[in-house]
């Protein structure tokens, strides 16, 4: 457990959140289709937590989510002009109905 001193108004010191992995908060996560990804960086620019980056992977630039911090907010999915990102439900939340 990481202890964080929070001041009046709930503001912490810069970069403290890097110690607090929040990727298990959401029920869904983004999956990038590397064939469709155009590396436009919309997802990187608009991600409110800065947890998706365009990187070079096997000679091609593609978006790569950091699942340790991604909360599944759907912003990357929403702003992707190439429809290269789909949201999938985490295994924990999949329910089989009889």
N, C-alpha and C positions, 0 to 999 in steps of 0.2 A: 504494500500500500504506500502511495506517495502522499505525503502531507504537504499541503499548499497553504500558505498564509494568504488569506483574501482580505483585502482592505475594504473600507467603506465603499459601497457601490458595486462590490463584486469584481473589482479589477485586480488582476495578478501581475506579477512582474513579467516582462517580455520573455518569450521562449519557454516558459514554465510548462505550457501545455504539451511540449514534445515529450515530457516524461509521463504523460497520462494518455495511454492508448485508449481510444474511444471507438474503435472499429466494431465493437460488439453491440453498440447502441441500436443500430438499425435492424430492420427485418429483411432488407434487400441489399444487394451489392451490384456494382456495375461490372459488366463483362464486355471487353473491347474486342471487336472483330478486326484483327490486324490487317486483313485484306481490304476492308472498307475504309479504315482510318486514313485520313489525308494529312494528318499532323497539323491541322489548322490552329491548334492550341486554344480553341474556344473553351474546351473543358478545363484546361489548365487555368485560363484567365478567370473563368466564372466560378470555379470551385470555391465555396466559402471557407473551406478548411485547408486549401492548398495541398490536397492529398492525391491529385492526379497530375502526372507530369508527362510531357512528350520527351521521349528518349530515343536514342538510336539502338535498335535491336536487330541483330542479324542483317546489318546494312540498310535497314529501313527505319524511318522515324515513325513511332507509334505512341499512342497514349497508354500509360501504365498506371493503374490505381494503386495506392498504398492502402491495403485493407486493414492495416493496424489503426488507421485514423479515419477512414471513410465511414460516414454515418448513413449512407444510402439515401441521400436527400433528393436524388433524381435531377439535380441541376445539370450534370454532365450529359445525361441522357437527353434532356430538354434542349440544350444548346448545340448538340452535335448535328451539323448540316448534312453529314454523310450517312446518318443512321447507323453508325458503327458501334454504338453503345446500346446494350440492352440491359435491363435490370432483372436480376434473378433472385428468387426467394431463397434465403439461407436454409440449409437443411434442417436446422433447429425448428424452423417455423412451418415446415411442410407437414400437412396433416392429411392422412388418408381417411376419406369418408366412406363408410360402408353402405 
